[in-house]
Amino acid sequence: MTNQFRKNDSPRHERAATTPGAPPALSTYELAHRDLNFLERDELRSLRFQLELLKPEMLLDDAKIESTFVIYGSARTPVTDPRRTADNQRSHYEEARALARLASSVPEGEDGSRNFVVCSGGGPSIMEAANRGAADVGRASIGLNIVLPFEQIPNAFVTPELSFQFHYFPLRKMHFILRAKAVAVFPGGFGTLDELFDILTLMQTGKMPVVPVLLFDQSFWKQVINFNTLVDAGMIAARDLELFQFVSSAEEAWDRVQSFYDANPEPLWHRRAPA
């Protein structure tokens, strides 16, 4: 695919407005695609949605990224955790980093295509650990950043040409899911819960094929969400609990992913049992 974002590709007559003797640089005279004030009007929101969908999609295609391993988790998780260290366990940060190293070990295809490319929210903590793990083994990783008033500054380990910034949460979440071949979810807050339930809902309703969804730290998740209560109340089917698995280590998570695709070489679709 040719580079759709090269500079100075406008016809000469379109660039004439910036040359000496050209008409005044009034907003009304500005070419529509160069007029930021115009593009940011409320009426242009649908166009901005489309652009935010297309830009990462096209550039990820250019990079031959066929599938991703998405790693979700809190932006507030500490690098070290004395409680887990006391139990001879890696911190959640180090588990995410170790998992990213394992996922990044998948070799490129003969045509340069890449699978299980680590993808994070691009920010600090668990997101940083994911990108850092890929960098540990010299592999590229994706960061899907978003404009927020706090906690969302691109970390130093995202591959620069695969670092994207979003304004709209729905478009960012779509890009997390479009190429996801596996998802790991570490303890987190509202954002992490939102992302977890989003992908579970899409799989439950058959809007996307089933992929391994791996929840780290079973004790955390069972305190935060009583999944069995949802079944007992008839809000979900018992079979829906099969859409995710609890894991305790990066190695266990990666083994689950490999076993899943050994058993399901073709896309698998979840069918919710009738009420």
Contacts in CASP RR format, 6 or more apart in sequence:
PFRMAT RR
TARGET T0000
AUTHOR 0000-0000-0000
METHOD contacts of the structure
MODEL  1
MTNQFRKNDSPRHERAATTPGAPPALSTYELAHRDLNFLERDELRSLRFQ
LELLKPEMLLDDAKIESTFVIYGSARTPVTDPRRTADNQRSHYEEARALA
RLASSVPEGEDGSRNFVVCSGGGPSIMEAANRGAADVGRASIGLNIVLPF
EQIPNAFVTPELSFQFHYFPLRKMHFILRAKAVAVFPGGFGTLDELFDIL
TLMQTGKMPVVPVLLFDQSFWKQVINFNTLVDAGMIAARDLELFQFVSSA
EEAWDRVQSFYDANPEPLWHRRAPA
1 58 0 8 1.000
1 61 0 8 1.000
1 62 0 8 1.000
3 62 0 8 1.000
4 58 0 8 1.000
5 59 0 8 1.000
8 15 0 8 1.000
14 31 0 8 1.000
16 22 0 8 1.000
17 23 0 8 1.000
17 25 0 8 1.000
17 29 0 8 1.000
17 30 0 8 1.000
17 31 0 8 1.000
18 25 0 8 1.000
23 29 0 8 1.000
27 35 0 8 1.000
27 37 0 8 1.000
27 38 0 8 1.000
30 38 0 8 1.000
32 38 0 8 1.000
32 39 0 8 1.000
33 39 0 8 1.000
38 44 0 8 1.000
39 47 0 8 1.000
39 48 0 8 1.000
40 48 0 8 1.000
48 167 0 8 1.000
48 168 0 8 1.000
49 168 0 8 1.000
49 171 0 8 1.000
52 166 0 8 1.000
52 167 0 8 1.000
52 168 0 8 1.000
52 171 0 8 1.000
53 171 0 8 1.000
53 174 0 8 1.000
53 175 0 8 1.000
55 164 0 8 1.000
56 144 0 8 1.000
56 164 0 8 1.000
56 175 0 8 1.000
57 175 0 8 1.000
57 178 0 8 1.000
59 161 0 8 1.000
59 162 0 8 1.000
59 164 0 8 1.000
60 142 0 8 1.000
60 162 0 8 1.000
60 179 0 8 1.000
63 114 0 8 1.000
63 140 0 8 1.000
63 161 0 8 1.000
63 162 0 8 1.000
64 111 0 8 1.000
64 112 0 8 1.000
64 113 0 8 1.000
64 114 0 8 1.000
65 113 0 8 1.000
65 114 0 8 1.000
65 117 0 8 1.000
65 142 0 8 1.000
65 162 0 8 1.000
65 179 0 8 1.000
66 113 0 8 1.000
66 114 0 8 1.000
66 115 0 8 1.000
66 179 0 8 1.000
67 115 0 8 1.000
67 116 0 8 1.000
67 117 0 8 1.000
67 179 0 8 1.000
67 180 0 8 1.000
67 181 0 8 1.000
68 116 0 8 1.000
68 117 0 8 1.000
68 118 0 8 1.000
68 119 0 8 1.000
68 142 0 8 1.000
68 179 0 8 1.000
68 180 0 8 1.000
68 181 0 8 1.000
69 99 0 8 1.000
69 100 0 8 1.000
69 103 0 8 1.000
69 116 0 8 1.000
69 117 0 8 1.000
69 118 0 8 1.000
69 119 0 8 1.000
69 180 0 8 1.000
69 181 0 8 1.000
69 182 0 8 1.000
69 183 0 8 1.000
69 184 0 8 1.000
69 257 0 8 1.000
70 119 0 8 1.000
70 120 0 8 1.000
70 176 0 8 1.000
70 177 0 8 1.000
70 180 0 8 1.000
70 182 0 8 1.000
70 183 0 8 1.000
70 184 0 8 1.000
71 96 0 8 1.000
71 99 0 8 1.000
71 100 0 8 1.000
71 118 0 8 1.000
71 119 0 8 1.000
71 120 0 8 1.000
71 126 0 8 1.000
71 127 0 8 1.000
71 129 0 8 1.000
71 130 0 8 1.000
71 183 0 8 1.000
71 184 0 8 1.000
71 186 0 8 1.000
72 120 0 8 1.000
72 121 0 8 1.000
72 126 0 8 1.000
72 183 0 8 1.000
72 184 0 8 1.000
72 185 0 8 1.000
72 186 0 8 1.000
72 188 0 8 1.000
72 192 0 8 1.000
72 195 0 8 1.000
72 196 0 8 1.000
73 96 0 8 1.000
73 125 0 8 1.000
73 126 0 8 1.000
73 127 0 8 1.000
73 185 0 8 1.000
73 186 0 8 1.000
73 187 0 8 1.000
73 188 0 8 1.000
73 192 0 8 1.000
74 125 0 8 1.000
74 126 0 8 1.000
74 186 0 8 1.000
74 187 0 8 1.000
74 188 0 8 1.000
74 189 0 8 1.000
74 192 0 8 1.000
75 123 0 8 1.000
75 124 0 8 1.000
75 125 0 8 1.000
75 126 0 8 1.000
75 127 0 8 1.000
75 151 0 8 1.000
75 152 0 8 1.000
76 125 0 8 1.000
76 151 0 8 1.000
76 188 0 8 1.000
77 91 0 8 1.000
77 92 0 8 1.000
77 93 0 8 1.000
77 125 0 8 1.000
77 126 0 8 1.000
77 186 0 8 1.000
77 187 0 8 1.000
77 188 0 8 1.000
78 91 0 8 1.000
78 93 0 8 1.000
78 125 0 8 1.000
79 91 0 8 1.000
79 93 0 8 1.000
79 94 0 8 1.000
79 125 0 8 1.000
79 129 0 8 1.000
80 91 0 8 1.000
80 93 0 8 1.000
81 91 0 8 1.000
81 92 0 8 1.000
81 93 0 8 1.000
84 90 0 8 1.000
84 91 0 8 1.000
84 92 0 8 1.000
85 91 0 8 1.000
90 98 0 8 1.000
90 249 0 8 1.000
90 250 0 8 1.000
92 126 0 8 1.000
92 129 0 8 1.000
92 186 0 8 1.000
92 187 0 8 1.000
92 216 0 8 1.000
92 217 0 8 1.000
93 125 0 8 1.000
93 126 0 8 1.000
93 128 0 8 1.000
93 129 0 8 1.000
94 129 0 8 1.000
95 186 0 8 1.000
95 216 0 8 1.000
95 249 0 8 1.000
95 250 0 8 1.000
96 126 0 8 1.000
96 129 0 8 1.000
96 130 0 8 1.000
96 133 0 8 1.000
96 184 0 8 1.000
96 186 0 8 1.000
96 216 0 8 1.000
96 250 0 8 1.000
97 129 0 8 1.000
97 130 0 8 1.000
97 132 0 8 1.000
97 133 0 8 1.000
97 136 0 8 1.000
98 133 0 8 1.000
98 249 0 8 1.000
98 250 0 8 1.000
98 251 0 8 1.000
99 130 0 8 1.000
99 184 0 8 1.000
99 250 0 8 1.000
99 253 0 8 1.000
99 254 0 8 1.000
100 118 0 8 1.000
100 129 0 8 1.000
100 130 0 8 1.000
100 131 0 8 1.000
100 132 0 8 1.000
100 133 0 8 1.000
100 134 0 8 1.000
100 136 0 8 1.000
100 141 0 8 1.000
101 133 0 8 1.000
101 134 0 8 1.000
101 136 0 8 1.000
101 137 0 8 1.000
101 250 0 8 1.000
102 250 0 8 1.000
102 251 0 8 1.000
102 254 0 8 1.000
103 116 0 8 1.000
103 117 0 8 1.000
103 118 0 8 1.000
103 134 0 8 1.000
103 182 0 8 1.000
103 254 0 8 1.000
103 257 0 8 1.000
104 116 0 8 1.000
104 117 0 8 1.000
104 118 0 8 1.000
104 133 0 8 1.000
104 134 0 8 1.000
104 137 0 8 1.000
104 138 0 8 1.000
104 139 0 8 1.000
104 141 0 8 1.000
105 137 0 8 1.000
106 114 0 8 1.000
106 115 0 8 1.000
106 116 0 8 1.000
108 114 0 8 1.000
109 115 0 8 1.000
114 140 0 8 1.000
115 181 0 8 1.000
116 181 0 8 1.000
116 182 0 8 1.000
117 134 0 8 1.000
117 139 0 8 1.000
117 140 0 8 1.000
117 141 0 8 1.000
117 142 0 8 1.000
117 179 0 8 1.000
118 130 0 8 1.000
118 131 0 8 1.000
118 133 0 8 1.000
118 134 0 8 1.000
118 139 0 8 1.000
118 141 0 8 1.000
118 142 0 8 1.000
119 130 0 8 1.000
119 141 0 8 1.000
119 142 0 8 1.000
119 143 0 8 1.000
119 144 0 8 1.000
119 176 0 8 1.000
119 179 0 8 1.000
119 180 0 8 1.000
120 126 0 8 1.000
120 127 0 8 1.000
120 128 0 8 1.000
120 130 0 8 1.000
120 131 0 8 1.000
120 141 0 8 1.000
120 142 0 8 1.000
120 143 0 8 1.000
120 144 0 8 1.000
120 158 0 8 1.000
121 127 0 8 1.000
121 143 0 8 1.000
121 144 0 8 1.000
121 145 0 8 1.000
121 146 0 8 1.000
121 172 0 8 1.000
121 176 0 8 1.000
122 128 0 8 1.000
122 131 0 8 1.000
122 143 0 8 1.000
122 144 0 8 1.000
122 145 0 8 1.000
122 152 0 8 1.000
122 154 0 8 1.000
122 155 0 8 1.000
122 158 0 8 1.000
122 163 0 8 1.000
123 143 0 8 1.000
123 145 0 8 1.000
123 151 0 8 1.000
123 152 0 8 1.000
123 153 0 8 1.000
123 154 0 8 1.000
123 155 0 8 1.000
124 151 0 8 1.000
124 153 0 8 1.000
124 155 0 8 1.000
126 186 0 8 1.000
126 188 0 8 1.000
127 143 0 8 1.000
127 155 0 8 1.000
128 155 0 8 1.000
128 156 0 8 1.000
128 157 0 8 1.000
130 141 0 8 1.000
131 141 0 8 1.000
131 143 0 8 1.000
131 155 0 8 1.000
131 157 0 8 1.000
131 158 0 8 1.000
131 159 0 8 1.000
132 155 0 8 1.000
132 157 0 8 1.000
133 141 0 8 1.000
133 157 0 8 1.000
134 140 0 8 1.000
134 141 0 8 1.000
134 157 0 8 1.000
134 159 0 8 1.000
135 141 0 8 1.000
135 157 0 8 1.000
140 159 0 8 1.000
140 162 0 8 1.000
141 157 0 8 1.000
141 158 0 8 1.000
141 159 0 8 1.000
141 162 0 8 1.000
142 158 0 8 1.000
142 159 0 8 1.000
142 162 0 8 1.000
142 163 0 8 1.000
142 164 0 8 1.000
143 154 0 8 1.000
143 158 0 8 1.000
143 162 0 8 1.000
143 163 0 8 1.000
143 164 0 8 1.000
144 164 0 8 1.000
144 166 0 8 1.000
144 172 0 8 1.000
144 175 0 8 1.000
144 176 0 8 1.000
145 152 0 8 1.000
145 153 0 8 1.000
145 154 0 8 1.000
145 163 0 8 1.000
145 164 0 8 1.000
145 165 0 8 1.000
145 166 0 8 1.000
146 152 0 8 1.000
146 165 0 8 1.000
146 166 0 8 1.000
146 167 0 8 1.000
146 169 0 8 1.000
146 172 0 8 1.000
147 165 0 8 1.000
147 166 0 8 1.000
147 167 0 8 1.000
154 163 0 8 1.000
154 165 0 8 1.000
164 175 0 8 1.000
166 172 0 8 1.000
166 175 0 8 1.000
173 194 0 8 1.000
173 195 0 8 1.000
173 198 0 8 1.000
176 195 0 8 1.000
176 199 0 8 1.000
177 198 0 8 1.000
177 199 0 8 1.000
177 202 0 8 1.000
177 208 0 8 1.000
180 199 0 8 1.000
180 211 0 8 1.000
181 211 0 8 1.000
181 261 0 8 1.000
182 211 0 8 1.000
182 212 0 8 1.000
182 213 0 8 1.000
182 214 0 8 1.000
182 257 0 8 1.000
182 260 0 8 1.000
183 199 0 8 1.000
183 211 0 8 1.000
183 212 0 8 1.000
183 213 0 8 1.000
183 214 0 8 1.000
184 214 0 8 1.000
184 216 0 8 1.000
184 247 0 8 1.000
184 253 0 8 1.000
185 192 0 8 1.000
185 195 0 8 1.000
185 196 0 8 1.000
185 213 0 8 1.000
185 214 0 8 1.000
185 215 0 8 1.000
185 216 0 8 1.000
185 244 0 8 1.000
186 192 0 8 1.000
186 216 0 8 1.000
186 217 0 8 1.000
187 216 0 8 1.000
187 217 0 8 1.000
187 220 0 8 1.000
187 221 0 8 1.000
187 224 0 8 1.000
193 224 0 8 1.000
196 213 0 8 1.000
196 215 0 8 1.000
199 208 0 8 1.000
199 211 0 8 1.000
199 213 0 8 1.000
200 213 0 8 1.000
200 240 0 8 1.000
200 243 0 8 1.000
200 244 0 8 1.000
201 207 0 8 1.000
202 208 0 8 1.000
203 209 0 8 1.000
203 210 0 8 1.000
203 211 0 8 1.000
203 213 0 8 1.000
203 243 0 8 1.000
203 270 0 8 1.000
204 236 0 8 1.000
204 240 0 8 1.000
204 243 0 8 1.000
204 270 0 8 1.000
204 272 0 8 1.000
205 272 0 8 1.000
206 269 0 8 1.000
206 270 0 8 1.000
206 271 0 8 1.000
209 267 0 8 1.000
209 268 0 8 1.000
209 269 0 8 1.000
210 243 0 8 1.000
210 264 0 8 1.000
210 267 0 8 1.000
210 268 0 8 1.000
210 269 0 8 1.000
210 270 0 8 1.000
211 260 0 8 1.000
212 245 0 8 1.000
212 256 0 8 1.000
212 257 0 8 1.000
212 260 0 8 1.000
213 243 0 8 1.000
213 244 0 8 1.000
213 245 0 8 1.000
214 244 0 8 1.000
214 245 0 8 1.000
214 246 0 8 1.000
214 247 0 8 1.000
214 253 0 8 1.000
214 256 0 8 1.000
214 257 0 8 1.000
215 221 0 8 1.000
215 244 0 8 1.000
215 245 0 8 1.000
215 246 0 8 1.000
215 247 0 8 1.000
216 246 0 8 1.000
216 247 0 8 1.000
216 248 0 8 1.000
216 253 0 8 1.000
217 248 0 8 1.000
218 246 0 8 1.000
218 248 0 8 1.000
221 246 0 8 1.000
227 236 0 8 1.000
227 241 0 8 1.000
228 241 0 8 1.000
230 236 0 8 1.000
231 237 0 8 1.000
231 238 0 8 1.000
231 240 0 8 1.000
231 241 0 8 1.000
234 275 0 8 1.000
237 272 0 8 1.000
237 273 0 8 1.000
237 275 0 8 1.000
238 273 0 8 1.000
239 270 0 8 1.000
239 272 0 8 1.000
239 273 0 8 1.000
240 270 0 8 1.000
240 272 0 8 1.000
242 270 0 8 1.000
243 270 0 8 1.000
245 256 0 8 1.000
247 253 0 8 1.000
247 256 0 8 1.000
END
